[in-house]
Amino acid sequence: MLFKFLFKKKKKKLQEQSEQKFDMNNWMNLTKEERLEIDFNEKNKIMRKKAALLKSIREEYIKIKKKNN
């Protein structure tokens, strides 16, 4: 069972590496404007996720603070 876990983990890692290599080749084939646009969109997506996470943390903190008072 332990061996199965280790082998599956290695298999996934190999698949991820090949996907990343393929993505890098595609990335280099894009024009500068296309790369900047994709990068800008990804950054915005990440920032929205971070903002949502911070908002939920603040809401939970307020709930905990009200319970304790």
N, C-alpha and C positions, 0 to 999 in steps of 0.2 A: 504494500500500500504506500509506503514511504517512497519507494522507487517510482511508482506511477506518478506521484505528486511531483517529484523532481524532474522526471522526463517531460511531463506536461508543461511545467514551468519553462524549461529550456526550449520546448517547441514554440510556445507563445513568444518567447523572447526573440527567437529566430524570425518568426513571422513579422514582428514589430520592426526589426532591423531592416528587413527587405522592403516593407511598406515605407519606412522612412527614407530609404535610398531612392525608391521610386518617386516619392514626393519631392525629394531634393532635385532630381533630374527634371521633373515637371516645373519646379520653381525656377530653375535656371533658364528654362526655355521661355518663360514669361517676359514680357517687356517690363521696364522699370516702373511704368505707371500702373501696370496690372499688379505687380508685387506690392507697391505702396498701397494700393486700394485694398488688397487682401489683408495686408498687415494692419491697416487702419480699422477694417471691419473686425478683425480678431481682437484687437485691443479694446474696441468699444464693447464687444461681447463680454470680454473678461471683466471690464470695469462695471458693466451692468450686474454681473454675477456677484462681484465684490460688494457693490452697493446694496444689493438685495440681502446678502449675508450680514452686512453691518446693520442693516435695518432690523432684521430678525433678531440679532444679538441684542440690540438696544431695547427692542420690545420685550424680550425675555428678561433682561436686566430690570426694566421698569416693573414687570410683574413680580419678580422676586423681591424687589425693594418694597413694593406695596404690601406683600405678604408679611414681611418682617416688621413692618410698622404697625 
